[in-house]
Amino acid sequence: MGHLLGYAVRFGAAGEIMAAGKGIETMLSLRCVLPTMPMAAALSAAHLAAILFPDPLRRLYVARDADSAGDGALATLLDRAQHVGVEAIALSPGLRDFNEDLRAFGVEAMRAALRFQIAPQDVVHFLAWAARQRRRGLAHLHRRLLVARISKCGARFRDRILSLRAAAALHPRLEE
């Protein structure tokens, strides 16, 4: 497979702000809550500790797992980031990892928990955008359901009128 140490599966283009963690499932779960934040998924805790920092990086969010391997990777990454002048912030799950949090609590609960863990300027940029998009999606879904409901009522009303007309055609006295 070649040389893997230091590399990770990337989601989004690396920039000044990025999140990194162990496991594709963990990072995709986090991406459900922070869809515009660039992310990197390391294949193991050792790979996470050795991840290569992109040149423009100035703030790194470390999505740690709540276990001893996650603690070790976090400590190493915090130390490495400090030496190169990158601000590193730990993101801690409520359960064992963010995938478990997403499945147990859902997107909105994860968003609420992360709001207090990320920098205030990033809350505005990443979490507020995600919440707006979700509200837009829900509003669009609500409009579609409303149109479908109106269409369904309209179809029932049309069918009722047609059945009354058919009954009236069969029984001319009903028209009087």
N, C-alpha and C positions, 0 to 999 in steps of 0.2 A: 504493500500500500504506500510505501514511501515514508518520508519524514512527516509526522503528524504533530509533534510537540510544539506548542505555541500557536497552532492553528485551530480554527473553530468554524462551525457552520454559521454563516452570516445571514441575517434578515435585515434588509435595508442597507443603504450606503453608510459607511462609517463617517462620522462627523465629530463635532466637538463634544457631543454627549452620546453615550452608548451604555447599554446594559449587557452584562455577560453573566452566564451561569452554566451549571452542569446539566446537560441533557436537553435534547430537542423538545421533549414534551414540556419540560419546565419552562423553557423560553417561549414556546408557542403559547402556553397558558398565560404567561406574562404579556405577551404580544396581544392577546385578546383585550387586555385592559389598557395597554399603552401601544396602540397600533402604529403610531408614527415614529416611535423611538427606535433607532437602529439597535439591533441586538446581535449577540454572538453566543452560540451554544457550543460549549466545549464537550468533548466526548467522555471526560472523566474529571474527577476532582484534581488529579495531577495535571491534566491538560488545562483546566481552568486556572490553576495557580501559575502556569507558564504561558498564558495567553499573551500574544504580541499586541502591543498598544499601537493603534494607527497614529500617524503623525499629528493630525489636527485635534486629537483627543485632549480634553481638559477636565471632563467629569465622567467618571465611570461608576455605574451602579452595579453592584455585585449581588446577583440573586443567589443567595446562599441556601443550601439545604440545611435543615435543622438536624445535623448529625456531626460526628467527629471529623469526617472527611470534609464536610462543608466548612467547619470551623477552621481546619488547617488551610484549606484553599483560600478562605477569606483573609486569614492572617497574612499569608504570603503575598496575596494580591494587594492588600492595603500597604504593606511595606514596600513592594515594588513600585506601586503608584506614587507613593510619597517621594521616593528617590528620583523620579523623573518629573515631578511637579504636576501630577494629575491628582485631582481631588477624587477620592474613592469613598462611596457611600454604600453601606450594606443595606440590602432589602431582605427582610426576614419574613418567612411565611408564618401563618398561624399554626399550620400542621407540619408535616415533614417537608413538603416542597410546594411550589406554587401550582403545580398540576393538581395536587390533592386539594388545595384550597379552592381552586376553580370548580372542581367537581363537587365539593362539599358545600361551598357557600355561594357560588355564582359570581358573575362579573361585577355587579354593583357592590357587593360586600368587599370584593378584592380591591375595587377602585377606592372605596372608603378607607380601607386599611392602608393602602399605598399613599394616599393623600398626605399622611403624616410622616411618611418615610422619605419622600423625595423633596428636593429643594423647592422652595416656594415659586421661584421663577419657572421651574419645570412643571409644577402643578398647572400653572396657567397655560403653558405651551402644550403639554402632552395630555394631561387628564381632562382639561376643559374641552379641548378639541374632541377627544373621544366621547365625552358626555354629550356634546352638541350633535355629533354624528349619530349617536344612539337615539337621541330625542328625535332627530330628523327622520331616522329610520322608523321609529315607532309612530311618528306622526303620519308618515307615508303609509305604513301598514294600517293605521287607523282609518285613513282616507279610503284605502282600498277595501277594507272591511265594510265601511259605511256605504260605499258605492255598490258593493256586492249585496248588502242587505237591502238597499233601495231597489236594486235590480230584481232581487228575489221577491220583494213586496210588490213591485210593479208587475212582475210575471204572474204572481198569484192574483192580483187585481185584474189583469188582462184575462187570465183564464176564467175568473169568476164572471166577468162581463160576457165572454164568449159563451159560457155555459148558460147564462141567463138568456142571451139572444137565441141560442139553440132551443131552449125550453119554450121561449115565446113563439118561435117559428112552428113548433109542434102543437102548441096550444094557442090559437089566435085570440082567445078570450083574455089571456094574461096581458096582452098588449093594451087592452082597454083600461 
